[in-house]
Amino acid sequence: MALPETPSRPVPANAEAYCVKCKATRPVNEGQVVTVKNGKQALKGKCPVCGTTMMKFLSSKQTAPAAEGGTGSAG
């Protein structure tokens, strides 16, 4: 079963994830937002030090489009 293609989304320049091989939080190289099998969004990229693939699951707030147009409460 093929997964649906994830529309490309810009990844923030300061995106970081945990590298299990280096045991440290590092910036992500070649970062992209992907959809995993269970439908959740994740940031996927490479560790700049060792080259290991790193992934970080994103919350719904992090994956929401930037132009929501004031759907939040104004308090």
PyMOL Python script that loads the backbone (N, CA, C, O; Angstrom):
from pymol import cmd

cmd.read_pdbstr("""\
ATOM      1  N   MET A   1       0.841  -1.176   0.000  1.00  0.00           N
ATOM      2  CA  MET A   1       0.000   0.000   0.000  1.00  0.00           C
ATOM      3  C   MET A   1       0.890   1.244   0.000  1.00  0.00           C
ATOM      4  O   MET A   1       1.733   1.406   0.882  1.00  0.00           O
ATOM      5  N   ALA A   2       0.705   2.102  -0.967  1.00  0.00           N
ATOM      6  CA  ALA A   2       1.504   3.311  -1.075  1.00  0.00           C
ATOM      7  C   ALA A   2       0.907   4.410  -0.203  1.00  0.00           C
ATOM      8  O   ALA A   2      -0.311   4.562  -0.115  1.00  0.00           O
ATOM      9  N   LEU A   3       1.787   5.171   0.437  1.00  0.00           N
ATOM     10  CA  LEU A   3       1.349   6.287   1.261  1.00  0.00           C
ATOM     11  C   LEU A   3       1.078   7.487   0.376  1.00  0.00           C
ATOM     12  O   LEU A   3       1.745   7.661  -0.644  1.00  0.00           O
ATOM     13  N   PRO A   4       0.114   8.318   0.743  1.00  0.00           N
ATOM     14  CA  PRO A   4      -0.135   9.526  -0.048  1.00  0.00           C
ATOM     15  C   PRO A   4       1.055  10.470   0.045  1.00  0.00           C
ATOM     16  O   PRO A   4       1.740  10.526   1.067  1.00  0.00           O
ATOM     17  N   GLU A   5       1.292  11.207  -1.026  1.00  0.00           N
ATOM     18  CA  GLU A   5       2.398  12.149  -1.016  1.00  0.00           C
ATOM     19  C   GLU A   5       2.093  13.302  -0.085  1.00  0.00           C
ATOM     20  O   GLU A   5       0.969  13.801  -0.044  1.00  0.00           O
ATOM     21  N   THR A   6       3.103  13.725   0.666  1.00  0.00           N
ATOM     22  CA  THR A   6       2.966  14.848   1.581  1.00  0.00           C
ATOM     23  C   THR A   6       3.219  16.135   0.821  1.00  0.00           C
ATOM     24  O   THR A   6       4.254  16.264   0.167  1.00  0.00           O
ATOM     25  N   PRO A   7       2.307  17.087   0.886  1.00  0.00           N
ATOM     26  CA  PRO A   7       2.598  18.365   0.232  1.00  0.00           C
ATOM     27  C   PRO A   7       3.801  19.014   0.891  1.00  0.00           C
ATOM     28  O   PRO A   7       3.934  18.992   2.115  1.00  0.00           O
ATOM     29  N   SER A   8       4.670  19.588   0.087  1.00  0.00           N
ATOM     30  CA  SER A   8       5.885  20.170   0.648  1.00  0.00           C
ATOM     31  C   SER A   8       5.538  21.387   1.487  1.00  0.00           C
ATOM     32  O   SER A   8       4.753  22.241   1.075  1.00  0.00           O
ATOM     33  N   ARG A   9       6.124  21.451   2.653  1.00  0.00           N
ATOM     34  CA  ARG A   9       5.934  22.569   3.568  1.00  0.00           C
ATOM     35  C   ARG A   9       7.300  23.104   3.933  1.00  0.00           C
ATOM     36  O   ARG A   9       8.251  22.333   4.060  1.00  0.00           O
ATOM     37  N   PRO A  10       7.415  24.403   4.103  1.00  0.00           N
ATOM     38  CA  PRO A  10       8.707  24.947   4.502  1.00  0.00           C
ATOM     39  C   PRO A  10       9.062  24.511   5.921  1.00  0.00           C
ATOM     40  O   PRO A  10       8.227  24.535   6.825  1.00  0.00           O
ATOM     41  N   VAL A  11      10.303  24.119   6.091  1.00  0.00           N
ATOM     42  CA  VAL A  11      10.796  23.711   7.399  1.00  0.00           C
ATOM     43  C   VAL A  11      11.517  24.912   7.994  1.00  0.00           C
ATOM     44  O   VAL A  11      12.334  25.533   7.314  1.00  0.00           O
ATOM     45  N   PRO A  12      11.233  25.255   9.258  1.00  0.00           N
ATOM     46  CA  PRO A  12      11.915  26.400   9.872  1.00  0.00           C
ATOM     47  C   PRO A  12      13.428  26.214   9.878  1.00  0.00           C
ATOM     48  O   PRO A  12      13.919  25.096  10.026  1.00  0.00           O
ATOM     49  N   ALA A  13      14.154  27.294   9.719  1.00  0.00           N
ATOM     50  CA  ALA A  13      15.616  27.235   9.673  1.00  0.00           C
ATOM     51  C   ALA A  13      16.200  26.751  11.002  1.00  0.00           C
ATOM     52  O   ALA A  13      17.288  26.175  11.018  1.00  0.00           O
ATOM     53  N   ASN A  14      15.502  26.973  12.106  1.00  0.00           N
ATOM     54  CA  ASN A  14      16.004  26.583  13.426  1.00  0.00           C
ATOM     55  C   ASN A  14      15.431  25.242  13.885  1.00  0.00           C
ATOM     56  O   ASN A  14      15.391  24.973  15.085  1.00  0.00           O
ATOM     57  N   ALA A  15      14.985  24.394  12.950  1.00  0.00           N
ATOM     58  CA  ALA A  15      14.396  23.099  13.311  1.00  0.00           C
ATOM     59  C   ALA A  15      15.462  22.200  13.934  1.00  0.00           C
ATOM     60  O   ALA A  15      16.562  22.060  13.400  1.00  0.00           O
ATOM     61  N   GLU A  16      15.120  21.598  15.063  1.00  0.00           N
ATOM     62  CA  GLU A  16      16.038  20.710  15.766  1.00  0.00           C
ATOM     63  C   GLU A  16      15.342  19.409  16.093  1.00  0.00           C
ATOM     64  O   GLU A  16      14.123  19.364  16.258  1.00  0.00           O
ATOM     65  N   ALA A  17      16.135  18.343  16.185  1.00  0.00           N
ATOM     66  CA  ALA A  17      15.624  17.035  16.572  1.00  0.00           C
ATOM     67  C   ALA A  17      16.708  16.337  17.384  1.00  0.00           C
ATOM     68  O   ALA A  17      17.863  16.763  17.403  1.00  0.00           O
ATOM     69  N   TYR A  18      16.314  15.261  18.052  1.00  0.00           N
ATOM     70  CA  TYR A  18      17.254  14.510  18.891  1.00  0.00           C
ATOM     71  C   TYR A  18      17.916  13.425  18.066  1.00  0.00           C
ATOM     72  O   TYR A  18      17.230  12.640  17.412  1.00  0.00           O
ATOM     73  N   CYS A  19      19.235  13.370  18.087  1.00  0.00           N
ATOM     74  CA  CYS A  19      19.981  12.311  17.401  1.00  0.00           C
ATOM     75  C   CYS A  19      20.283  11.215  18.410  1.00  0.00           C
ATOM     76  O   CYS A  19      20.952  11.460  19.414  1.00  0.00           O
ATOM     77  N   VAL A  20      19.796  10.013  18.150  1.00  0.00           N
ATOM     78  CA  VAL A  20      19.995   8.914  19.092  1.00  0.00           C
ATOM     79  C   VAL A  20      21.434   8.416  19.068  1.00  0.00           C
ATOM     80  O   VAL A  20      21.923   7.898  20.072  1.00  0.00           O
ATOM     81  N   LYS A  21      22.100   8.560  17.969  1.00  0.00           N
ATOM     82  CA  LYS A  21      23.486   8.105  17.875  1.00  0.00           C
ATOM     83  C   LYS A  21      24.424   9.052  18.627  1.00  0.00           C
ATOM     84  O   LYS A  21      25.297   8.600  19.368  1.00  0.00           O
ATOM     85  N   CYS A  22      24.247  10.365  18.438  1.00  0.00           N
ATOM     86  CA  CYS A  22      25.078  11.361  19.124  1.00  0.00           C
ATOM     87  C   CYS A  22      24.602  11.629  20.549  1.00  0.00           C
ATOM     88  O   CYS A  22      25.355  12.157  21.367  1.00  0.00           O
ATOM     89  N   LYS A  23      23.356  11.267  20.846  1.00  0.00           N
ATOM     90  CA  LYS A  23      22.723  11.529  22.139  1.00  0.00           C
ATOM     91  C   LYS A  23      22.711  13.028  22.463  1.00  0.00           C
ATOM     92  O   LYS A  23      23.062  13.451  23.564  1.00  0.00           O
ATOM     93  N   ALA A  24      22.294  13.816  21.461  1.00  0.00           N
ATOM     94  CA  ALA A  24      22.240  15.267  21.624  1.00  0.00           C
ATOM     95  C   ALA A  24      21.188  15.843  20.676  1.00  0.00           C
ATOM     96  O   ALA A  24      20.847  15.234  19.662  1.00  0.00           O
ATOM     97  N   THR A  25      20.684  17.018  21.021  1.00  0.00           N
ATOM     98  CA  THR A  25      19.766  17.737  20.145  1.00  0.00           C
ATOM     99  C   THR A  25      20.595  18.522  19.151  1.00  0.00           C
ATOM    100  O   THR A  25      21.493  19.275  19.528  1.00  0.00           O
ATOM    101  N   ARG A  26      20.285  18.337  17.875  1.00  0.00           N
ATOM    102  CA  ARG A  26      21.059  18.973  16.816  1.00  0.00           C
ATOM    103  C   ARG A  26      20.126  19.597  15.778  1.00  0.00           C
ATOM    104  O   ARG A  26      18.968  19.194  15.668  1.00  0.00           O
ATOM    105  N   PRO A  27      20.622  20.581  15.015  1.00  0.00           N
ATOM    106  CA  PRO A  27      19.817  21.126  13.910  1.00  0.00           C
ATOM    107  C   PRO A  27      19.652  20.056  12.831  1.00  0.00           C
ATOM    108  O   PRO A  27      20.492  19.168  12.688  1.00  0.00           O
ATOM    109  N   VAL A  28      18.574  20.153  12.087  1.00  0.00           N
ATOM    110  CA  VAL A  28      18.257  19.147  11.072  1.00  0.00           C
ATOM    111  C   VAL A  28      18.763  19.609   9.709  1.00  0.00           C
ATOM    112  O   VAL A  28      18.458  20.720   9.275  1.00  0.00           O
ATOM    113  N   ASN A  29      19.540  18.755   9.031  1.00  0.00           N
ATOM    114  CA  ASN A  29      19.952  19.012   7.656  1.00  0.00           C
ATOM    115  C   ASN A  29      18.972  18.340   6.716  1.00  0.00           C
ATOM    116  O   ASN A  29      18.448  17.270   7.025  1.00  0.00           O
ATOM    117  N   GLU A  30      18.719  18.953   5.574  1.00  0.00           N
ATOM    118  CA  GLU A  30      17.831  18.393   4.554  1.00  0.00           C
ATOM    119  C   GLU A  30      16.461  18.062   5.146  1.00  0.00           C
ATOM    120  O   GLU A  30      15.889  17.015   4.843  1.00  0.00           O
ATOM    121  N   GLY A  31      15.943  18.940   5.977  1.00  0.00           N
ATOM    122  CA  GLY A  31      14.682  18.698   6.675  1.00  0.00           C
ATOM    123  C   GLY A  31      13.474  18.768   5.764  1.00  0.00           C
ATOM    124  O   GLY A  31      13.421  19.578   4.838  1.00  0.00           O
ATOM    125  N   GLN A  32      12.507  17.912   6.038  1.00  0.00           N
ATOM    126  CA  GLN A  32      11.240  17.938   5.313  1.00  0.00           C
ATOM    127  C   GLN A  32      10.135  17.433   6.226  1.00  0.00           C
ATOM    128  O   GLN A  32      10.383  16.620   7.116  1.00  0.00           O
ATOM    129  N   VAL A  33       8.924  17.910   6.010  1.00  0.00           N
ATOM    130  CA  VAL A  33       7.769  17.462   6.779  1.00  0.00           C
ATOM    131  C   VAL A  33       7.148  16.295   6.026  1.00  0.00           C
ATOM    132  O   VAL A  33       6.814  16.409   4.846  1.00  0.00           O
ATOM    133  N   VAL A  34       6.996  15.170   6.723  1.00  0.00           N
ATOM    134  CA  VAL A  34       6.432  13.967   6.112  1.00  0.00           C
ATOM    135  C   VAL A  34       5.228  13.501   6.913  1.00  0.00           C
ATOM    136  O   VAL A  34       5.066  13.870   8.077  1.00  0.00           O
ATOM    137  N   THR A  35       4.385  12.691   6.288  1.00  0.00           N
ATOM    138  CA  THR A  35       3.263  12.064   6.969  1.00  0.00           C
ATOM    139  C   THR A  35       3.617  10.598   7.180  1.00  0.00           C
ATOM    140  O   THR A  35       3.935   9.887   6.226  1.00  0.00           O
ATOM    141  N   VAL A  36       3.562  10.149   8.427  1.00  0.00           N
ATOM    142  CA  VAL A  36       3.881   8.752   8.725  1.00  0.00           C
ATOM    143  C   VAL A  36       2.646   7.887   8.555  1.00  0.00           C
ATOM    144  O   VAL A  36       1.553   8.390   8.295  1.00  0.00           O
ATOM    145  N   LYS A  37       2.828   6.576   8.705  1.00  0.00           N
ATOM    146  CA  LYS A  37       1.770   5.619   8.418  1.00  0.00           C
ATOM    147  C   LYS A  37       0.481   5.868   9.189  1.00  0.00           C
ATOM    148  O   LYS A  37      -0.608   5.647   8.660  1.00  0.00           O
ATOM    149  N   ASN A  38       0.592   6.321  10.423  1.00  0.00           N
ATOM    150  CA  ASN A  38      -0.612   6.531  11.229  1.00  0.00           C
ATOM    151  C   ASN A  38      -1.260   7.894  10.984  1.00  0.00           C
ATOM    152  O   ASN A  38      -2.214   8.252  11.675  1.00  0.00           O
ATOM    153  N   GLY A  39      -0.756   8.660  10.007  1.00  0.00           N
ATOM    154  CA  GLY A  39      -1.367   9.921   9.634  1.00  0.00           C
ATOM    155  C   GLY A  39      -0.801  11.143  10.334  1.00  0.00           C
ATOM    156  O   GLY A  39      -1.232  12.261  10.050  1.00  0.00           O
ATOM    157  N   LYS A  40       0.145  10.968  11.236  1.00  0.00           N
ATOM    158  CA  LYS A  40       0.725  12.107  11.954  1.00  0.00           C
ATOM    159  C   LYS A  40       1.828  12.750  11.118  1.00  0.00           C
ATOM    160  O   LYS A  40       2.434  12.112  10.256  1.00  0.00           O
ATOM    161  N   GLN A  41       2.071  14.031  11.397  1.00  0.00           N
ATOM    162  CA  GLN A  41       3.119  14.775  10.708  1.00  0.00           C
ATOM    163  C   GLN A  41       4.419  14.663  11.504  1.00  0.00           C
ATOM    164  O   GLN A  41       4.403  14.648  12.735  1.00  0.00           O
ATOM    165  N   ALA A  42       5.542  14.586  10.792  1.00  0.00           N
ATOM    166  CA  ALA A  42       6.843  14.492  11.436  1.00  0.00           C
ATOM    167  C   ALA A  42       7.875  15.259  10.624  1.00  0.00           C
ATOM    168  O   ALA A  42       7.746  15.403   9.408  1.00  0.00           O
ATOM    169  N   LEU A  43       8.891  15.745  11.305  1.00  0.00           N
ATOM    170  CA  LEU A  43      10.023  16.390  10.671  1.00  0.00           C
ATOM    171  C   LEU A  43      11.090  15.326  10.490  1.00  0.00           C
ATOM    172  O   LEU A  43      11.452  14.638  11.445  1.00  0.00           O
ATOM    173  N   LYS A  44      11.598  15.183   9.269  1.00  0.00           N
ATOM    174  CA  LYS A  44      12.595  14.159   8.985  1.00  0.00           C
ATOM    175  C   LYS A  44      13.795  14.818   8.332  1.00  0.00           C
ATOM    176  O   LYS A  44      13.646  15.652   7.439  1.00  0.00           O
ATOM    177  N   GLY A  45      14.989  14.442   8.781  1.00  0.00           N
ATOM    178  CA  GLY A  45      16.205  15.008   8.217  1.00  0.00           C
ATOM    179  C   GLY A  45      17.421  14.224   8.650  1.00  0.00           C
ATOM    180  O   GLY A  45      17.304  13.135   9.213  1.00  0.00           O
ATOM    181  N   LYS A  46      18.588  14.781   8.386  1.00  0.00           N
ATOM    182  CA  LYS A  46      19.856  14.131   8.703  1.00  0.00           C
ATOM    183  C   LYS A  46      20.584  14.890   9.796  1.00  0.00           C
ATOM    184  O   LYS A  46      20.476  16.112   9.898  1.00  0.00           O
ATOM    185  N   CYS A  47      21.331  14.152  10.617  1.00  0.00           N
ATOM    186  CA  CYS A  47      22.187  14.754  11.634  1.00  0.00           C
ATOM    187  C   CYS A  47      23.401  15.352  10.924  1.00  0.00           C
ATOM    188  O   CYS A  47      24.023  14.682  10.099  1.00  0.00           O
ATOM    189  N   PRO A  48      23.748  16.614  11.237  1.00  0.00           N
ATOM    190  CA  PRO A  48      24.893  17.237  10.571  1.00  0.00           C
ATOM    191  C   PRO A  48      26.240  16.649  10.990  1.00  0.00           C
ATOM    192  O   PRO A  48      27.236  16.848  10.294  1.00  0.00           O
ATOM    193  N   VAL A  49      26.291  15.926  12.118  1.00  0.00           N
ATOM    194  CA  VAL A  49      27.547  15.391  12.611  1.00  0.00           C
ATOM    195  C   VAL A  49      27.792  13.965  12.107  1.00  0.00           C
ATOM    196  O   VAL A  49      28.850  13.673  11.549  1.00  0.00           O
ATOM    197  N   CYS A  50      26.804  13.077  12.309  1.00  0.00           N
ATOM    198  CA  CYS A  50      27.026  11.665  11.980  1.00  0.00           C
ATOM    199  C   CYS A  50      26.246  11.181  10.764  1.00  0.00           C
ATOM    200  O   CYS A  50      26.521  10.096  10.253  1.00  0.00           O
ATOM    201  N   GLY A  51      25.277  11.965  10.289  1.00  0.00           N
ATOM    202  CA  GLY A  51      24.529  11.583   9.100  1.00  0.00           C
ATOM    203  C   GLY A  51      23.366  10.641   9.336  1.00  0.00           C
ATOM    204  O   GLY A  51      22.735  10.191   8.380  1.00  0.00           O
ATOM    205  N   THR A  52      23.067  10.332  10.593  1.00  0.00           N
ATOM    206  CA  THR A  52      21.952   9.458  10.932  1.00  0.00           C
ATOM    207  C   THR A  52      20.629  10.161  10.651  1.00  0.00           C
ATOM    208  O   THR A  52      20.514  11.370  10.852  1.00  0.00           O
ATOM    209  N   THR A  53      19.629   9.410  10.186  1.00  0.00           N
ATOM    210  CA  THR A  53      18.307   9.970   9.961  1.00  0.00           C
ATOM    211  C   THR A  53      17.666  10.290  11.305  1.00  0.00           C
ATOM    212  O   THR A  53      17.623   9.446  12.199  1.00  0.00           O
ATOM    213  N   MET A  54      17.164  11.527  11.440  1.00  0.00           N
ATOM    214  CA  MET A  54      16.494  11.957  12.670  1.00  0.00           C
ATOM    215  C   MET A  54      15.046  12.259  12.344  1.00  0.00           C
ATOM    216  O   MET A  54      14.737  12.744  11.256  1.00  0.00           O
ATOM    217  N   MET A  55      14.148  11.971  13.293  1.00  0.00           N
ATOM    218  CA  MET A  55      12.735  12.294  13.129  1.00  0.00           C
ATOM    219  C   MET A  55      12.223  12.937  14.399  1.00  0.00           C
ATOM    220  O   MET A  55      12.659  12.605  15.501  1.00  0.00           O
ATOM    221  N   LYS A  56      11.278  13.873  14.229  1.00  0.00           N
ATOM    222  CA  LYS A  56      10.643  14.516  15.369  1.00  0.00           C
ATOM    223  C   LYS A  56       9.170  14.664  15.028  1.00  0.00           C
ATOM    224  O   LYS A  56       8.824  15.301  14.033  1.00  0.00           O
ATOM    225  N   PHE A  57       8.309  14.087  15.836  1.00  0.00           N
ATOM    226  CA  PHE A  57       6.873  14.218  15.608  1.00  0.00           C
ATOM    227  C   PHE A  57       6.450  15.639  15.931  1.00  0.00           C
ATOM    228  O   PHE A  57       6.903  16.224  16.915  1.00  0.00           O
ATOM    229  N   LEU A  58       5.581  16.189  15.099  1.00  0.00           N
ATOM    230  CA  LEU A  58       5.134  17.565  15.251  1.00  0.00           C
ATOM    231  C   LEU A  58       3.735  17.599  15.838  1.00  0.00           C
ATOM    232  O   LEU A  58       2.903  16.743  15.538  1.00  0.00           O
ATOM    233  N   SER A  59       3.480  18.601  16.681  1.00  0.00           N
ATOM    234  CA  SER A  59       2.144  18.772  17.235  1.00  0.00           C
ATOM    235  C   SER A  59       1.250  19.394  16.175  1.00  0.00           C
ATOM    236  O   SER A  59       1.736  19.871  15.150  1.00  0.00           O
ATOM    237  N   SER A  60      -0.040  19.390  16.415  1.00  0.00           N
ATOM    238  CA  SER A  60      -0.966  19.989  15.454  1.00  0.00           C
ATOM    239  C   SER A  60      -0.726  21.486  15.324  1.00  0.00           C
ATOM    240  O   SER A  60      -0.996  22.060  14.269  1.00  0.00           O
ATOM    241  N   LYS A  61      -0.222  22.136  16.379  1.00  0.00           N
ATOM    242  CA  LYS A  61       0.088  23.563  16.319  1.00  0.00           C
ATOM    243  C   LYS A  61       1.266  23.817  15.383  1.00  0.00           C
ATOM    244  O   LYS A  61       1.292  24.828  14.680  1.00  0.00           O
ATOM    245  N   GLN A  62       2.233  22.917  15.369  1.00  0.00           N
ATOM    246  CA  GLN A  62       3.407  23.080  14.521  1.00  0.00           C
ATOM    247  C   GLN A  62       3.098  22.787  13.061  1.00  0.00           C
ATOM    248  O   GLN A  62       3.782  23.305  12.179  1.00  0.00           O
ATOM    249  N   THR A  63       2.096  21.977  12.785  1.00  0.00           N
ATOM    250  CA  THR A  63       1.782  21.614  11.411  1.00  0.00           C
ATOM    251  C   THR A  63       0.666  22.454  10.826  1.00  0.00           C
ATOM    252  O   THR A  63       0.391  22.352   9.630  1.00  0.00           O
ATOM    253  N   ALA A  64       0.009  23.287  11.634  1.00  0.00           N
ATOM    254  CA  ALA A  64      -1.092  24.119  11.133  1.00  0.00           C
ATOM    255  C   ALA A  64      -0.567  25.141  10.145  1.00  0.00           C
ATOM    256  O   ALA A  64       0.529  25.668  10.330  1.00  0.00           O
ATOM    257  N   PRO A  65      -1.330  25.432   9.096  1.00  0.00           N
ATOM    258  CA  PRO A  65      -0.898  26.455   8.140  1.00  0.00           C
ATOM    259  C   PRO A  65      -0.773  27.817   8.810  1.00  0.00           C
ATOM    260  O   PRO A  65      -1.523  28.119   9.738  1.00  0.00           O
ATOM    261  N   ALA A  66       0.148  28.628   8.362  1.00  0.00           N
ATOM    262  CA  ALA A  66       0.414  29.926   8.990  1.00  0.00           C
ATOM    263  C   ALA A  66      -0.720  30.913   8.757  1.00  0.00           C
ATOM    264  O   ALA A  66      -0.949  31.791   9.590  1.00  0.00           O
ATOM    265  N   ALA A  67      -1.426  30.790   7.655  1.00  0.00           N
ATOM    266  CA  ALA A  67      -2.484  31.747   7.329  1.00  0.00           C
ATOM    267  C   ALA A  67      -3.855  31.214   7.720  1.00  0.00           C
ATOM    268  O   ALA A  67      -4.666  30.883   6.855  1.00  0.00           O
ATOM    269  N   GLU A  68      -4.116  31.130   9.026  1.00  0.00           N
ATOM    270  CA  GLU A  68      -5.402  30.617   9.492  1.00  0.00           C
ATOM    271  C   GLU A  68      -6.464  31.701   9.505  1.00  0.00           C
ATOM    272  O   GLU A  68      -7.655  31.390   9.492  1.00  0.00           O
ATOM    273  N   GLY A  69      -6.064  32.961   9.532  1.00  0.00           N
ATOM    274  CA  GLY A  69      -7.031  34.045   9.457  1.00  0.00           C
ATOM    275  C   GLY A  69      -7.808  34.315  10.723  1.00  0.00           C
ATOM    276  O   GLY A  69      -9.004  34.597  10.649  1.00  0.00           O
ATOM    277  N   GLY A  70      -7.177  34.241  11.889  1.00  0.00           N
ATOM    278  CA  GLY A  70      -7.829  34.628  13.129  1.00  0.00           C
ATOM    279  C   GLY A  70      -8.858  33.646  13.664  1.00  0.00           C
ATOM    280  O   GLY A  70      -9.916  34.062  14.135  1.00  0.00           O
ATOM    281  N   THR A  71      -8.574  32.369  13.602  1.00  0.00           N
ATOM    282  CA  THR A  71      -9.530  31.386  14.136  1.00  0.00           C
ATOM    283  C   THR A  71      -9.391  31.210  15.639  1.00  0.00           C
ATOM    284  O   THR A  71     -10.230  30.554  16.255  1.00  0.00           O
ATOM    285  N   GLY A  72      -8.348  31.782  16.252  1.00  0.00           N
ATOM    286  CA  GLY A  72      -8.169  31.648  17.688  1.00  0.00           C
ATOM    287  C   GLY A  72      -8.999  32.675  18.455  1.00  0.00           C
ATOM    288  O   GLY A  72      -9.530  33.622  17.874  1.00  0.00           O
ATOM    289  N   SER A  73      -9.101  32.473  19.775  1.00  0.00           N
ATOM    290  CA  SER A  73      -9.869  33.419  20.588  1.00  0.00           C
ATOM    291  C   SER A  73      -9.034  34.659  20.851  1.00  0.00           C
ATOM    292  O   SER A  73      -7.821  34.565  21.042  1.00  0.00           O
ATOM    293  N   ALA A  74      -9.672  35.813  20.862  1.00  0.00           N
ATOM    294  CA  ALA A  74      -8.966  37.085  21.014  1.00  0.00           C
ATOM    295  C   ALA A  74      -8.922  37.560  22.456  1.00  0.00           C
ATOM    296  O   ALA A  74      -8.316  38.598  22.722  1.00  0.00           O
ATOM    297  N   GLY A  75      -9.520  36.865  23.385  1.00  0.00           N
ATOM    298  CA  GLY A  75      -9.461  37.137  24.808  1.00  0.00           C
ATOM    299  C   GLY A  75      -9.823  38.425  25.306  1.00  0.00           C
ATOM    300  O   GLY A  75      -9.773  38.657  26.514  1.00  0.00           O
TER     301      GLY A  75
END
""", "prot")
cmd.dss("prot")
cmd.show_as("cartoon", "prot")
cmd.util.cbc("prot")
cmd.orient("prot")
